[in-house]
Amino acid sequence: MAQAQVITNEGLDELVALWIGGVASKIGFIVVCKTACPATTDSGLTSCTQSADAGLTMVTAATVTTTDSVCTNDTVLVSHVFTAAGSETCKGFVCCNTDTDVAYGICSFASDVNVEATDQLTLTMQFRGKNG
């Protein structure tokens, strides 16, 4: 199976709420998943079991920036370097809102990534708005 990455329906709902001035929060947190995390649009934060390893738990993403692909600020980049505190099997990761209750995007790795204490895991996800 190839790596899969999606923007979730609940992430889209949150974006729409932001656009219309509703109650919503922006992308800001990232977390490693320790069991299968289904990268499907109907998945959500509750579909993924978050890592309990002290170095892989939910944190404020080190980088949340916008860049230009086709037009100004049409791409959001979320990136973070995790440092494992112990042994863990990583299945994927989730980018969440700043309220930590909505998964904007989920990435399911093609195969397990096994880490040991002090191993670093760099995770990056891009979200791109596209017309047409």
CORWOTA-V510075 format. One record per residue. N is the residue number from 0. RES is the residue in one letter. PSI is psi in whole degrees, -180 to 180 (* if undefined). Layout:
n=N res=RES psi=PSI
n=N res=RES psi=PSI
//
This chain:
n=0 res=M psi=137
n=1 res=A psi=160
n=2 res=Q psi=140
n=3 res=A psi=139
n=4 res=Q psi=130
n=5 res=V psi=156
n=6 res=I psi=129
n=7 res=T psi=161
n=8 res=N psi=-40
n=9 res=E psi=-30
n=10 res=G psi=-42
n=11 res=L psi=-41
n=12 res=D psi=-42
n=13 res=E psi=-41
n=14 res=L psi=-46
n=15 res=V psi=-42
n=16 res=A psi=-40
n=17 res=L psi=-45
n=18 res=W psi=-35
n=19 res=I psi=8
n=20 res=G psi=22
n=21 res=G psi=-174
n=22 res=V psi=110
n=23 res=A psi=165
n=24 res=S psi=157
n=25 res=K psi=172
n=26 res=I psi=137
n=27 res=G psi=-21
n=28 res=F psi=157
n=29 res=I psi=145
n=30 res=V psi=146
n=31 res=V psi=143
n=32 res=C psi=136
n=33 res=K psi=-9
n=34 res=T psi=172
n=35 res=A psi=131
n=36 res=C psi=106
n=37 res=P psi=118
n=38 res=A psi=75
n=39 res=T psi=153
n=40 res=T psi=-28
n=41 res=D psi=3
n=42 res=S psi=163
n=43 res=G psi=-175
n=44 res=L psi=-34
n=45 res=T psi=-10
n=46 res=S psi=-11
n=47 res=C psi=137
n=48 res=T psi=115
n=49 res=Q psi=147
n=50 res=S psi=142
n=51 res=A psi=-5
n=52 res=D psi=130
n=53 res=A psi=-29
n=54 res=G psi=-4
n=55 res=L psi=7
n=56 res=T psi=173
n=57 res=M psi=129
n=58 res=V psi=163
n=59 res=T psi=126
n=60 res=A psi=137
n=61 res=A psi=-36
n=62 res=T psi=124
n=63 res=V psi=101
n=64 res=T psi=163
n=65 res=T psi=150
n=66 res=T psi=173
n=67 res=D psi=125
n=68 res=S psi=-65
n=69 res=V psi=-38
n=70 res=C psi=172
n=71 res=T psi=128
n=72 res=N psi=35
n=73 res=D psi=-3
n=74 res=T psi=133
n=75 res=V psi=132
n=76 res=L psi=126
n=77 res=V psi=128
n=78 res=S psi=148
n=79 res=H psi=143
n=80 res=V psi=117
n=81 res=F psi=147
n=82 res=T psi=114
n=83 res=A psi=143
n=84 res=A psi=-21
n=85 res=G psi=-162
n=86 res=S psi=136
n=87 res=E psi=144
n=88 res=T psi=121
n=89 res=C psi=129
n=90 res=K psi=-18
n=91 res=G psi=-163
n=92 res=F psi=165
n=93 res=V psi=138
n=94 res=C psi=126
n=95 res=C psi=169
n=96 res=N psi=170
n=97 res=T psi=-11
n=98 res=D psi=-8
n=99 res=T psi=32
n=100 res=D psi=-1
n=101 res=V psi=131
n=102 res=A psi=111
n=103 res=Y psi=-44
n=104 res=G psi=151
n=105 res=I psi=136
n=106 res=C psi=125
n=107 res=S psi=120
n=108 res=F psi=151
n=109 res=A psi=-33
n=110 res=S psi=163
n=111 res=D psi=146
n=112 res=V psi=114
n=113 res=N psi=127
n=114 res=V psi=154
n=115 res=E psi=169
n=116 res=A psi=135
n=117 res=T psi=-5
n=118 res=D psi=143
n=119 res=Q psi=141
n=120 res=L psi=113
n=121 res=T psi=122
n=122 res=L psi=135
n=123 res=T psi=138
n=124 res=M psi=140
n=125 res=Q psi=138
n=126 res=F psi=126
n=127 res=R psi=125
n=128 res=G psi=139
n=129 res=K psi=132
n=130 res=N psi=140
n=131 res=G psi=*
//
